[in-house]
Amino acid sequence: MNEPVVVNTFPTNAQSFFVYGASFLQFTTDADCVQGPVASDRLYITYPGGVAPKMLYSGTYYGLALPAPAGTPTVALTSGTLDPALAETVLYAWTWVTSLGEESAPSPLSDGISWSPGCTITVTMPGAAPGSRLITLRRIYRSVTSASGATELYFVAEISSATTTFAHSMATNPTIEAITTKDFDTPIATLEGLTAMPNGMMVAFSGRDVYFCEPYQPHAWPDKYTLHVNDTIVGLAAFGSSVAILTTGTPYVAQGIHPESMAMERMEVMLPCVSKRGIVDMGYAAIYPSTDGLVQISQQGAKLISGGLWTKQQWQALITPATIRAGYMMGRYFMSYQTGGTGTRKMAIIEVDEGGQFVINVANEAYVDFHYDVGTGQLFALKANLRDVVNIDDPTGALKTLIWKSKPLRLPGDVSMGAYLFDTTPPAASPAFSCAIYADNALLFTATTHNAIGRLPANLAEVWQIEITTNHTVTRAVIAGTPDEIWQ
């Protein structure tokens, strides 16, 4: 890996951030951002603490909620002669439409009015369009009753939002398609944890409730799609057509291709999530910190995956799980944490592959938030000073120095080691290499020679160990009794 490089500095302190194109957006809370499933020029954001969700469009933040018209339309027969034999009772409503093509739920229905062919009904719609929501049009609907007796609203006309009256004649404005927005409830103000899913869906939560937007309609969050769990939700993570619902108790997984068909299953494990910002989408699954260690949750269920690295007691002694902030890169879990809940943050890179788990401790790097940019494959992090954002593995940064220590190698008895060889490929700039060689747990010699055989001082020991500190690529490390033995 390369050294991190500062790529952005915020003017004021940030608690979280998001990389949006060439821009770095800062937030004073743990905000969640999702690029819109309908257009690349929109970003949708939820905040904790009861701050209402927002939409960022063309550099301006708008409230995500698109309220339905509050006023009730009034109707009057203004031309034509009513034919009692053909008369039917009709009702009218209207919706708001924005310049982005978003449409609200309908207004309250007008009173019923008798109509027959040849008559014109004038609809009066009280109230001006709400400001700061890009509303440009009113879309007018009229009721139609089928032969079976079912009544539905059908579109008849679209007019400017500034116009408050419309004379409706079926001869010039016949009914067309049925309304699609009657269940388009606005997102609640306490929505948080916004997460993208396939098929144009987004999901978020509040308390113990899980909400889904109407597919490809991020402004609409129908109440009928709401799911409920038994414990307070900490965070969400999506994988495939599923979403993991991580709580203070038992985790859940909801799966489906449309909000109305989501099936939720409770996982039969007691592995609570203790840090929302420690949840990482790994693509095939999600990983989150619990009281017992790191947990992987997928369509196959939830299981503890860090048991080969730490026992529960070691995990809680070495790491305060609630302080974990994490990100993803190179298929690994990048974790910033505090020990004891206070003090300087530490960082570790965890290989979670079941074939060979290991931990890489990273010195002198303290971060409070991460953002993985899928398009570039880069992991950005907010430093503990709350101002500087770095690229964790910046290609312009110098190669990082690694420290690798072998396990103690115990031989059948005391032996003498007289030679060493370290095959390496040094970097083009600022190469650094040294290897400490230990005999019976005492430092015997520090070697700085590489790609050539070196001599060791006289010695006799049973236990041998080496510790390499370098920014080279090391392909072989050998200590032996004689130079000839190195080649054997």
TILUMZA-669603 format. One record per residue (C-alpha): residue in three letters; x, y, z. Coordinates in Angstrom, 3 decimals. Layout:
// residues N
aa:ALA; east:X; north:Y; up:Z
...
//
This chain:
// residues 488
aa:MET; east:0.000; north:0.000; up:0.000
aa:ASN; east:0.942; north:3.636; up:-0.455
aa:GLU; east:0.934; north:6.339; up:2.177
aa:PRO; east:-2.370; north:8.233; up:2.522
aa:VAL; east:-2.494; north:11.634; up:0.824
aa:VAL; east:-4.734; north:14.552; up:1.828
aa:VAL; east:-7.113; north:15.205; up:-1.082
aa:ASN; east:-9.518; north:17.659; up:0.550
aa:THR; east:-9.683; north:19.944; up:3.585
aa:PHE; east:-13.049; north:21.099; up:4.916
aa:PRO; east:-13.360; north:24.696; up:6.171
aa:THR; east:-15.128; north:23.566; up:9.367
aa:ASN; east:-15.296; north:20.374; up:11.403
aa:ALA; east:-17.174; north:17.446; up:9.830
aa:GLN; east:-18.477; north:14.236; up:11.390
aa:SER; east:-19.165; north:12.463; up:8.097
aa:PHE; east:-18.627; north:13.124; up:4.405
aa:PHE; east:-19.521; north:11.902; up:0.933
aa:VAL; east:-17.598; north:12.005; up:-2.340
aa:TYR; east:-20.013; north:13.241; up:-4.995
aa:GLY; east:-18.346; north:13.442; up:-8.393
aa:ALA; east:-15.483; north:15.871; up:-7.954
aa:SER; east:-16.997; north:17.351; up:-4.766
aa:PHE; east:-16.477; north:16.438; up:-1.120
aa:LEU; east:-19.675; north:17.033; up:0.872
aa:GLN; east:-19.375; north:17.490; up:4.628
aa:PHE; east:-21.975; north:16.881; up:7.322
aa:THR; east:-22.050; north:17.662; up:11.029
aa:THR; east:-23.888; north:14.419; up:11.819
aa:ASP; east:-23.793; north:10.810; up:10.648
aa:ALA; east:-25.587; north:11.461; up:7.357
aa:ASP; east:-26.317; north:8.762; up:4.769
aa:CYS; east:-26.206; north:9.629; up:1.062
aa:VAL; east:-27.518; north:7.685; up:-1.945
aa:GLN; east:-27.271; north:8.725; up:-5.567
aa:GLY; east:-30.698; north:8.680; up:-7.135
aa:PRO; east:-32.030; north:5.656; up:-9.046
aa:VAL; east:-33.732; north:7.985; up:-11.556
aa:ALA; east:-31.003; north:10.418; up:-12.640
aa:SER; east:-27.306; north:10.926; up:-11.991
aa:ASP; east:-27.755; north:14.579; up:-11.023
aa:ARG; east:-29.549; north:13.937; up:-7.734
aa:LEU; east:-28.330; north:12.905; up:-4.310
aa:TYR; east:-30.673; north:11.817; up:-1.529
aa:ILE; east:-29.682; north:12.299; up:2.115
aa:THR; east:-31.035; north:11.273; up:5.518
aa:TYR; east:-29.815; north:12.522; up:8.887
aa:PRO; east:-30.121; north:11.281; up:12.476
aa:GLY; east:-31.764; north:13.352; up:15.170
aa:GLY; east:-35.059; north:14.093; up:13.452
aa:VAL; east:-33.682; north:16.265; up:10.632
aa:ALA; east:-35.958; north:15.790; up:7.615
aa:PRO; east:-34.511; north:13.994; up:4.542
aa:LYS; east:-33.183; north:16.159; up:1.732
aa:MET; east:-32.405; north:16.041; up:-1.973
aa:LEU; east:-29.350; north:17.739; up:-3.486
aa:TYR; east:-29.951; north:18.951; up:-7.028
aa:SER; east:-27.820; north:21.400; up:-9.037
aa:GLY; east:-25.980; north:22.492; up:-5.902
aa:THR; east:-29.138; north:23.264; up:-3.883
aa:TYR; east:-30.621; north:21.239; up:-1.034
aa:TYR; east:-34.389; north:20.674; up:-1.121
aa:GLY; east:-36.671; north:18.903; up:1.322
aa:LEU; east:-37.239; north:15.397; up:-0.018
aa:ALA; east:-40.917; north:15.414; up:0.922
aa:LEU; east:-43.292; north:16.524; up:-1.837
aa:PRO; east:-46.521; north:17.258; up:0.054
aa:ALA; east:-49.934; north:16.632; up:-1.421
aa:PRO; east:-52.107; north:19.699; up:-2.076
aa:ALA; east:-53.850; north:20.681; up:1.137
aa:GLY; east:-56.831; north:22.498; up:-0.329
aa:THR; east:-60.032; north:20.817; up:-1.428
aa:PRO; east:-61.060; north:21.673; up:-5.002
aa:THR; east:-64.489; north:23.125; up:-5.635
aa:VAL; east:-66.521; north:22.307; up:-8.739
aa:ALA; east:-69.334; north:23.980; up:-10.632
aa:LEU; east:-71.320; north:23.242; up:-13.810
aa:THR; east:-70.501; north:26.240; up:-16.020
aa:SER; east:-71.842; north:25.267; up:-19.438
aa:GLY; east:-74.077; north:22.690; up:-21.107
aa:THR; east:-77.422; north:21.250; up:-20.048
aa:LEU; east:-77.524; north:18.353; up:-17.654
aa:ASP; east:-79.375; north:15.318; up:-19.023
aa:PRO; east:-80.912; north:13.526; up:-16.008
aa:ALA; east:-81.133; north:10.264; up:-17.942
aa:LEU; east:-77.368; north:10.200; up:-18.587
aa:ALA; east:-76.207; north:12.047; up:-15.474
aa:GLU; east:-73.527; north:10.616; up:-13.216
aa:THR; east:-71.782; north:11.940; up:-10.136
aa:VAL; east:-68.102; north:12.798; up:-10.587
aa:LEU; east:-65.353; north:14.081; up:-8.293
aa:TYR; east:-62.099; north:15.914; up:-8.945
aa:ALA; east:-58.631; north:16.121; up:-7.364
aa:TRP; east:-55.239; north:17.435; up:-8.376
aa:THR; east:-51.562; north:16.777; up:-7.670
aa:TRP; east:-48.361; north:18.840; up:-7.695
aa:VAL; east:-45.727; north:18.043; up:-10.323
aa:THR; east:-42.118; north:19.273; up:-10.172
aa:SER; east:-39.714; north:20.193; up:-12.945
aa:LEU; east:-37.952; north:16.870; up:-12.188
aa:GLY; east:-41.072; north:14.877; up:-13.047
aa:GLU; east:-41.967; north:14.067; up:-9.428
aa:GLU; east:-45.672; north:13.894; up:-8.649
aa:SER; east:-47.333; north:14.175; up:-5.269
aa:ALA; east:-50.233; north:12.297; up:-3.772
aa:PRO; east:-53.624; north:13.810; up:-4.703
aa:SER; east:-55.492; north:16.563; up:-2.928
aa:PRO; east:-58.674; north:15.825; up:-0.975
aa:LEU; east:-61.555; north:14.937; up:-3.292
aa:SER; east:-64.024; north:17.598; up:-4.303
aa:ASP; east:-67.688; north:17.258; up:-3.509
aa:GLY; east:-69.576; north:15.148; up:-6.009
aa:ILE; east:-71.225; north:16.957; up:-8.903
aa:SER; east:-73.705; north:15.691; up:-11.501
aa:TRP; east:-72.382; north:15.590; up:-15.049
aa:SER; east:-73.637; north:14.345; up:-18.413
aa:PRO; east:-72.072; north:14.416; up:-21.896
aa:GLY; east:-71.824; north:17.942; up:-23.326
aa:CYS; east:-71.430; north:19.611; up:-19.926
aa:THR; east:-68.361; north:21.565; up:-18.808
aa:ILE; east:-67.283; north:21.587; up:-15.163
aa:THR; east:-64.977; north:24.284; up:-13.825
aa:VAL; east:-62.585; north:23.110; up:-11.136
aa:THR; east:-61.165; north:25.686; up:-8.718
aa:MET; east:-58.003; north:24.653; up:-6.859
aa:PRO; east:-57.178; north:26.811; up:-3.831
aa:GLY; east:-53.680; north:27.487; up:-2.575
aa:ALA; east:-50.352; north:28.343; up:-4.129
aa:ALA; east:-47.632; north:25.772; up:-4.737
aa:PRO; east:-45.235; north:25.281; up:-1.798
aa:GLY; east:-42.032; north:27.193; up:-2.350
aa:SER; east:-38.547; north:25.697; up:-2.578
aa:ARG; east:-39.682; north:22.404; up:-4.085
aa:LEU; east:-39.419; north:23.008; up:-7.857
aa:ILE; east:-43.204; north:22.644; up:-8.365
aa:THR; east:-44.202; north:23.838; up:-11.842
aa:LEU; east:-47.463; north:22.051; up:-12.721
aa:ARG; east:-50.854; north:20.931; up:-11.464
aa:ARG; east:-52.124; north:17.596; up:-12.742
aa:ILE; east:-55.934; north:17.276; up:-12.688
aa:TYR; east:-57.873; north:14.044; up:-12.240
aa:ARG; east:-61.553; north:13.140; up:-12.544
aa:SER; east:-63.328; north:10.085; up:-11.165
aa:VAL; east:-64.587; north:7.336; up:-13.438
aa:THR; east:-66.876; north:4.540; up:-12.230
aa:SER; east:-66.627; north:1.222; up:-14.035
aa:ALA; east:-69.508; north:-1.104; up:-14.894
aa:SER; east:-68.614; north:-3.189; up:-11.842
aa:GLY; east:-69.022; north:-0.161; up:-9.581
aa:ALA; east:-65.313; north:0.515; up:-8.902
aa:THR; east:-64.374; north:4.193; up:-8.882
aa:GLU; east:-60.899; north:5.476; up:-9.737
aa:LEU; east:-59.290; north:8.825; up:-10.553
aa:TYR; east:-58.154; north:9.332; up:-14.157
aa:PHE; east:-55.884; north:11.998; up:-15.599
aa:VAL; east:-57.551; north:14.716; up:-17.682
aa:ALA; east:-55.166; north:17.682; up:-17.928
aa:GLU; east:-51.926; north:19.307; up:-16.836
aa:ILE; east:-51.735; north:23.075; up:-16.228
aa:SER; east:-49.302; north:25.588; up:-14.772
aa:SER; east:-48.992; north:25.545; up:-11.003
aa:ALA; east:-49.846; north:29.257; up:-10.990
aa:THR; east:-53.245; north:28.587; up:-12.609
aa:THR; east:-56.026; north:27.941; up:-10.102
aa:THR; east:-59.025; north:27.170; up:-12.324
aa:PHE; east:-59.672; north:24.736; up:-15.136
aa:ALA; east:-62.769; north:24.279; up:-17.291
aa:HIS; east:-63.052; north:20.594; up:-18.023
aa:SER; east:-64.864; north:19.299; up:-21.089
aa:MET; east:-64.661; north:15.599; up:-21.823
aa:ALA; east:-64.793; north:16.409; up:-25.534
aa:THR; east:-61.423; north:18.192; up:-25.427
aa:ASN; east:-59.863; north:16.502; up:-22.372
aa:PRO; east:-61.025; north:12.886; up:-22.139
aa:THR; east:-59.909; north:10.711; up:-19.262
aa:ILE; east:-56.645; north:8.872; up:-19.987
aa:GLU; east:-54.669; north:6.749; up:-17.480
aa:ALA; east:-55.502; north:6.023; up:-13.857
aa:ILE; east:-53.657; north:7.904; up:-11.122
aa:THR; east:-50.515; north:6.148; up:-9.856
aa:THR; east:-49.674; north:8.364; up:-6.881
aa:LYS; east:-52.629; north:7.967; up:-4.518
aa:ASP; east:-50.429; north:6.103; up:-1.984
aa:PHE; east:-47.406; north:8.398; up:-2.358
aa:ASP; east:-46.921; north:9.268; up:1.314
aa:THR; east:-44.122; north:11.681; up:2.129
aa:PRO; east:-41.039; north:10.389; up:4.020
aa:ILE; east:-41.296; north:10.903; up:7.759
aa:ALA; east:-38.979; north:13.520; up:9.276
aa:THR; east:-37.147; north:10.968; up:11.452
aa:LEU; east:-36.084; north:8.764; up:8.541
aa:GLU; east:-32.380; north:7.772; up:8.661
aa:GLY; east:-29.905; north:5.162; up:7.453
aa:LEU; east:-30.751; north:5.612; up:3.767
aa:THR; east:-29.543; north:2.650; up:1.680
aa:ALA; east:-29.819; north:1.845; up:-2.035
aa:MET; east:-31.303; north:-1.425; up:-3.276
aa:PRO; east:-31.832; north:-2.908; up:-6.755
aa:ASN; east:-34.872; north:-2.216; up:-8.955
aa:GLY; east:-34.998; north:1.483; up:-8.100
aa:MET; east:-35.716; north:0.906; up:-4.396
aa:MET; east:-34.302; north:2.757; up:-1.425
aa:VAL; east:-34.740; north:1.714; up:2.186
aa:ALA; east:-34.376; north:3.593; up:5.480
aa:PHE; east:-35.515; north:3.238; up:9.078
aa:SER; east:-36.841; north:5.046; up:12.113
aa:GLY; east:-36.936; north:3.445; up:15.535
aa:ARG; east:-38.173; north:-0.121; up:14.980
aa:ASP; east:-39.746; north:0.532; up:11.572
aa:VAL; east:-38.285; north:-0.100; up:8.103
aa:TYR; east:-39.506; north:2.041; up:5.196
aa:PHE; east:-39.214; north:1.586; up:1.437
aa:CYS; east:-39.645; north:4.168; up:-1.282
aa:GLU; east:-41.810; north:3.578; up:-4.316
aa:PRO; east:-39.482; north:2.071; up:-6.963
aa:TYR; east:-37.843; north:4.844; up:-9.000
aa:GLN; east:-39.793; north:7.449; up:-6.999
aa:PRO; east:-37.403; north:8.472; up:-4.173
aa:HIS; east:-39.731; north:11.231; up:-2.973
aa:ALA; east:-42.566; north:8.788; up:-2.213
aa:TRP; east:-42.508; north:6.450; up:0.822
aa:PRO; east:-45.875; north:4.635; up:1.025
aa:ASP; east:-46.890; north:3.632; up:4.548
aa:LYS; east:-48.226; north:0.327; up:3.198
aa:TYR; east:-44.657; north:-0.904; up:2.583
aa:THR; east:-43.543; north:-0.445; up:6.216
aa:LEU; east:-42.035; north:-3.423; up:8.074
aa:HIS; east:-41.679; north:-3.692; up:11.850
aa:VAL; east:-39.068; north:-5.431; up:14.023
aa:ASN; east:-38.888; north:-6.150; up:17.742
aa:ASP; east:-35.739; north:-4.193; up:18.604
aa:THR; east:-34.435; north:-0.699; up:17.891
aa:ILE; east:-32.723; north:-0.563; up:14.508
aa:VAL; east:-29.067; north:0.513; up:14.434
aa:GLY; east:-28.417; north:0.387; up:10.685
aa:LEU; east:-29.055; north:-1.275; up:7.339
aa:ALA; east:-26.958; north:-2.940; up:4.651
aa:ALA; east:-28.075; north:-4.164; up:1.222
aa:PHE; east:-26.723; north:-7.137; up:-0.722
aa:GLY; east:-28.316; north:-8.663; up:-3.793
aa:SER; east:-32.077; north:-8.256; up:-3.529
aa:SER; east:-31.902; north:-8.370; up:0.276
aa:VAL; east:-31.422; north:-5.854; up:3.056
aa:ALA; east:-29.939; north:-6.686; up:6.450
aa:ILE; east:-31.773; north:-4.969; up:9.297
aa:LEU; east:-29.298; north:-4.731; up:12.167
aa:THR; east:-30.722; north:-4.028; up:15.596
aa:THR; east:-29.832; north:-3.796; up:19.266
aa:GLY; east:-30.995; north:-7.412; up:19.504
aa:THR; east:-31.538; north:-10.006; up:16.801
aa:PRO; east:-30.717; north:-9.147; up:13.165
aa:TYR; east:-33.239; north:-9.567; up:10.341
aa:VAL; east:-33.024; north:-10.012; up:6.570
aa:ALA; east:-35.768; north:-8.791; up:4.213
aa:GLN; east:-35.731; north:-10.045; up:0.634
aa:GLY; east:-37.753; north:-9.147; up:-2.450
aa:ILE; east:-37.760; north:-7.385; up:-5.814
aa:HIS; east:-40.529; north:-4.905; up:-4.942
aa:PRO; east:-41.469; north:-3.228; up:-1.638
aa:GLU; east:-44.917; north:-4.835; up:-1.588
aa:SER; east:-43.392; north:-8.328; up:-1.783
aa:MET; east:-40.609; north:-7.996; up:0.780
aa:ALA; east:-40.421; north:-11.092; up:3.000
aa:MET; east:-38.642; north:-10.599; up:6.321
aa:GLU; east:-36.866; north:-13.320; up:8.310
aa:ARG; east:-35.505; north:-13.077; up:11.816
aa:MET; east:-32.019; north:-14.564; up:12.223
aa:GLU; east:-31.751; north:-17.096; up:15.033
aa:VAL; east:-28.647; north:-15.526; up:16.593
aa:MET; east:-28.205; north:-13.062; up:19.430
aa:LEU; east:-25.613; north:-10.834; up:17.770
aa:PRO; east:-26.629; north:-7.184; up:18.205
aa:CYS; east:-25.080; north:-4.408; up:16.145
aa:VAL; east:-23.238; north:-1.916; up:18.353
aa:SER; east:-22.026; north:0.623; up:15.768
aa:LYS; east:-23.946; north:1.913; up:12.754
aa:ARG; east:-20.766; north:3.351; up:11.254
aa:GLY; east:-19.086; north:-0.015; up:11.601
aa:ILE; east:-21.505; north:-1.614; up:9.102
aa:VAL; east:-19.804; north:-2.322; up:5.768
aa:ASP; east:-21.346; north:-3.565; up:2.544
aa:MET; east:-18.959; north:-6.209; up:1.203
aa:GLY; east:-21.018; north:-6.827; up:-1.946
aa:TYR; east:-21.865; north:-10.460; up:-1.257
aa:ALA; east:-22.739; north:-9.795; up:2.391
aa:ALA; east:-22.506; north:-7.201; up:5.140
aa:ILE; east:-20.131; north:-7.131; up:8.111
aa:TYR; east:-20.882; north:-5.359; up:11.370
aa:PRO; east:-19.420; north:-5.211; up:14.900
aa:SER; east:-21.268; north:-6.904; up:17.730
aa:THR; east:-20.543; north:-7.485; up:21.393
aa:ASP; east:-18.956; north:-10.856; up:20.497
aa:GLY; east:-16.866; north:-9.820; up:17.480
aa:LEU; east:-17.337; north:-9.173; up:13.780
aa:VAL; east:-20.473; north:-10.662; up:12.247
aa:GLN; east:-21.149; north:-11.470; up:8.607
aa:ILE; east:-24.770; north:-11.461; up:7.503
aa:SER; east:-26.019; north:-12.627; up:4.126
aa:GLN; east:-28.864; north:-14.582; up:2.590
aa:GLN; east:-27.384; north:-17.664; up:4.266
aa:GLY; east:-27.809; north:-16.136; up:7.725
aa:ALA; east:-25.667; north:-14.395; up:10.327
aa:LYS; east:-22.479; north:-15.820; up:11.807
aa:LEU; east:-19.521; north:-14.684; up:13.868
aa:ILE; east:-16.443; north:-14.561; up:11.617
aa:SER; east:-13.762; north:-13.199; up:13.938
aa:GLY; east:-13.573; north:-16.173; up:16.285
aa:GLY; east:-10.271; north:-17.239; up:14.747
aa:LEU; east:-8.788; north:-13.826; up:15.558
aa:TRP; east:-10.219; north:-12.973; up:18.989
aa:THR; east:-12.237; north:-14.603; up:21.708
aa:LYS; east:-15.134; north:-12.534; up:23.025
aa:GLN; east:-13.022; north:-11.524; up:26.016
aa:GLN; east:-10.053; north:-10.504; up:23.851
aa:TRP; east:-12.313; north:-8.581; up:21.473
aa:GLN; east:-13.837; north:-6.528; up:24.273
aa:ALA; east:-10.467; north:-6.002; up:25.970
aa:LEU; east:-8.608; north:-4.870; up:22.838
aa:ILE; east:-11.388; north:-2.973; up:21.086
aa:THR; east:-14.374; north:-0.901; up:22.161
aa:PRO; east:-16.846; north:-2.151; up:19.523
aa:ALA; east:-19.184; north:0.841; up:19.822
aa:THR; east:-16.388; north:3.170; up:18.672
aa:ILE; east:-15.713; north:1.300; up:15.415
aa:ARG; east:-15.829; north:3.219; up:12.135
aa:ALA; east:-15.225; north:1.036; up:9.099
aa:GLY; east:-14.908; north:0.957; up:5.332
aa:TYR; east:-14.278; north:-1.431; up:2.447
aa:MET; east:-11.363; north:-1.799; up:0.067
aa:MET; east:-9.682; north:-4.715; up:-1.746
aa:GLY; east:-12.209; north:-7.158; up:-0.279
aa:ARG; east:-11.116; north:-6.291; up:3.258
aa:TYR; east:-12.669; north:-4.615; up:6.279
aa:PHE; east:-10.837; north:-1.398; up:7.230
aa:MET; east:-11.551; north:-0.608; up:10.870
aa:SER; east:-10.781; north:2.455; up:12.999
aa:TYR; east:-11.415; north:2.006; up:16.722
aa:GLN; east:-10.605; north:3.149; up:20.227
aa:THR; east:-9.468; north:1.014; up:23.138
aa:GLY; east:-11.368; north:1.760; up:26.314
aa:GLY; east:-13.609; north:4.146; up:24.410
aa:THR; east:-11.166; north:7.043; up:24.697
aa:GLY; east:-7.774; north:8.139; up:23.443
aa:THR; east:-6.161; north:8.041; up:20.032
aa:ARG; east:-7.845; north:5.952; up:17.409
aa:LYS; east:-6.091; north:2.920; up:15.984
aa:MET; east:-6.611; north:1.248; up:12.640
aa:ALA; east:-6.625; north:-2.361; up:11.506
aa:ILE; east:-7.206; north:-4.026; up:8.145
aa:ILE; east:-8.984; north:-7.348; up:8.522
aa:GLU; east:-8.929; north:-10.117; up:5.950
aa:VAL; east:-12.290; north:-11.812; up:6.403
aa:ASP; east:-11.851; north:-14.635; up:3.892
aa:GLU; east:-12.716; north:-17.877; up:5.651
aa:GLY; east:-9.712; north:-19.512; up:3.989
aa:GLY; east:-7.226; north:-17.410; up:5.923
aa:GLN; east:-8.244; north:-14.635; up:8.289
aa:PHE; east:-5.618; north:-12.206; up:9.526
aa:VAL; east:-5.230; north:-8.692; up:10.911
aa:ILE; east:-2.911; north:-5.960; up:9.656
aa:ASN; east:-2.355; north:-3.265; up:12.273
aa:VAL; east:-1.759; north:0.180; up:10.790
aa:ALA; east:0.231; north:2.607; up:12.921
aa:ASN; east:-0.310; north:6.379; up:13.271
aa:GLU; east:-3.550; north:6.569; up:11.292
aa:ALA; east:-6.707; north:7.723; up:13.078
aa:TYR; east:-9.943; north:8.141; up:11.122
aa:VAL; east:-13.540; north:8.884; up:12.094
aa:ASP; east:-15.391; north:8.170; up:8.826
aa:PHE; east:-14.856; north:6.268; up:5.573
aa:HIS; east:-16.279; north:6.438; up:2.066
aa:TYR; east:-15.548; north:3.883; up:-0.647
aa:ASP; east:-15.833; north:5.250; up:-4.183
aa:VAL; east:-16.916; north:2.340; up:-6.365
aa:GLY; east:-16.049; north:4.065; up:-9.637
aa:THR; east:-12.375; north:4.550; up:-8.747
aa:GLY; east:-11.913; north:1.738; up:-6.222
aa:GLN; east:-10.519; north:4.269; up:-3.737
aa:LEU; east:-11.198; north:4.416; up:-0.013
aa:PHE; east:-11.377; north:7.926; up:1.418
aa:ALA; east:-11.229; north:8.651; up:5.131
aa:LEU; east:-11.840; north:11.631; up:7.395
aa:LYS; east:-8.927; north:12.189; up:9.761
aa:ALA; east:-9.420; north:12.649; up:13.496
aa:ASN; east:-8.860; north:16.402; up:13.116
aa:LEU; east:-12.326; north:16.406; up:11.446
aa:ARG; east:-11.059; north:18.544; up:8.553
aa:ASP; east:-8.723; north:16.534; up:6.314
aa:VAL; east:-9.903; north:13.814; up:3.936
aa:VAL; east:-7.252; north:11.384; up:2.700
aa:ASN; east:-7.070; north:8.765; up:-0.006
aa:ILE; east:-6.054; north:5.698; up:2.012
aa:ASP; east:-3.934; north:4.110; up:-0.750
aa:ASP; east:-3.084; north:7.074; up:-2.952
aa:PRO; east:-1.002; north:6.137; up:-6.017
aa:THR; east:1.024; north:9.355; up:-5.591
aa:GLY; east:1.950; north:8.530; up:-1.987
aa:ALA; east:5.218; north:6.892; up:-1.011
aa:LEU; east:5.127; north:3.162; up:-0.353
aa:LYS; east:4.200; north:2.411; up:3.246
aa:THR; east:6.683; north:0.680; up:5.529
aa:LEU; east:5.644; north:-2.813; up:6.584
aa:ILE; east:6.729; north:-4.687; up:9.692
aa:TRP; east:6.536; north:-8.473; up:9.509
aa:LYS; east:7.671; north:-10.769; up:12.302
aa:SER; east:7.960; north:-14.530; up:11.931
aa:LYS; east:6.811; north:-16.957; up:14.565
aa:PRO; east:9.601; north:-18.310; up:16.842
aa:LEU; east:11.268; north:-21.256; up:15.082
aa:ARG; east:12.399; north:-23.836; up:17.643
aa:LEU; east:15.100; north:-26.276; up:16.481
aa:PRO; east:15.960; north:-29.685; up:18.084
aa:GLY; east:18.929; north:-28.160; up:19.944
aa:ASP; east:21.385; north:-25.277; up:19.922
aa:VAL; east:22.624; north:-24.501; up:16.408
aa:SER; east:24.746; north:-21.775; up:14.865
aa:MET; east:23.396; north:-19.598; up:12.056
aa:GLY; east:26.167; north:-17.985; up:10.021
aa:ALA; east:24.524; north:-16.498; up:6.898
aa:TYR; east:21.384; north:-14.815; up:5.633
aa:LEU; east:19.782; north:-13.805; up:2.318
aa:PHE; east:16.797; north:-11.547; up:1.653
aa:ASP; east:15.522; north:-11.387; up:-1.926
aa:THR; east:13.636; north:-8.144; up:-2.467
aa:THR; east:12.479; north:-5.693; up:-5.113
aa:PRO; east:13.047; north:-2.129; up:-3.855
aa:PRO; east:10.768; north:0.785; up:-4.806
aa:ALA; east:12.012; north:3.433; up:-7.204
aa:ALA; east:11.989; north:6.133; up:-4.536
aa:SER; east:13.239; north:6.102; up:-0.928
aa:PRO; east:13.962; north:2.387; up:-0.488
aa:ALA; east:14.270; north:1.201; up:3.101
aa:PHE; east:15.131; north:-2.254; up:4.415
aa:SER; east:16.259; north:-3.824; up:7.674
aa:CYS; east:15.797; north:-7.190; up:9.347
aa:ALA; east:16.263; north:-7.858; up:13.054
aa:ILE; east:17.456; north:-11.416; up:13.720
aa:TYR; east:16.737; north:-12.817; up:17.190
aa:ALA; east:18.484; north:-15.780; up:18.875
aa:ASP; east:16.829; north:-17.186; up:21.998
aa:ASN; east:14.608; north:-14.054; up:22.151
aa:ALA; east:17.591; north:-11.669; up:22.204
aa:LEU; east:18.552; north:-9.388; up:19.307
aa:LEU; east:21.582; north:-10.907; up:17.611
aa:PHE; east:22.015; north:-8.737; up:14.527
aa:THR; east:20.240; north:-6.139; up:12.372
aa:ALA; east:20.774; north:-6.794; up:8.672
aa:THR; east:20.450; north:-4.054; up:6.067
aa:THR; east:21.893; north:-6.010; up:3.127
aa:HIS; east:19.474; north:-7.475; up:0.630
aa:ASN; east:19.798; north:-9.421; up:-2.613
aa:ALA; east:23.222; north:-10.617; up:-1.432
aa:ILE; east:24.394; north:-13.122; up:1.132
aa:GLY; east:25.434; north:-11.598; up:4.448
aa:ARG; east:27.335; north:-12.962; up:7.434
aa:LEU; east:26.023; north:-13.286; up:10.995
aa:PRO; east:28.192; north:-12.927; up:14.114
aa:ALA; east:29.161; north:-16.054; up:16.040
aa:ASN; east:26.188; north:-17.531; up:17.839
aa:LEU; east:24.571; north:-20.613; up:19.290
aa:ALA; east:20.824; north:-20.740; up:19.982
aa:GLU; east:17.784; north:-23.019; up:19.949
aa:VAL; east:15.037; north:-20.484; up:19.104
aa:TRP; east:15.275; north:-18.185; up:16.059
aa:GLN; east:13.043; north:-15.377; up:14.852
aa:ILE; east:13.242; north:-12.535; up:12.309
aa:GLU; east:11.451; north:-9.189; up:12.019
aa:ILE; east:11.529; north:-7.357; up:8.672
aa:THR; east:10.911; north:-3.605; up:8.383
aa:THR; east:10.790; north:-2.419; up:4.792
aa:ASN; east:8.980; north:-0.828; up:1.870
aa:HIS; east:10.425; north:-3.425; up:-0.517
aa:THR; east:8.567; north:-6.363; up:-1.991
aa:VAL; east:10.103; north:-9.366; up:-0.219
aa:THR; east:10.056; north:-12.700; up:-2.040
aa:ARG; east:12.384; north:-14.775; up:0.158
aa:ALA; east:13.950; north:-14.606; up:3.616
aa:VAL; east:16.526; north:-17.259; up:4.621
aa:ILE; east:18.924; north:-17.770; up:7.522
aa:ALA; east:21.238; north:-20.805; up:7.476
aa:GLY; east:24.406; north:-22.257; up:8.979
aa:THR; east:26.521; north:-21.627; up:5.868
aa:PRO; east:26.119; north:-19.811; up:2.519
aa:ASP; east:25.919; north:-23.191; up:0.753
aa:GLU; east:22.897; north:-24.160; up:2.837
aa:ILE; east:20.989; north:-21.082; up:1.612
aa:TRP; east:20.783; north:-22.606; up:-1.844
aa:GLN; east:19.732; north:-26.056; up:-0.681
//
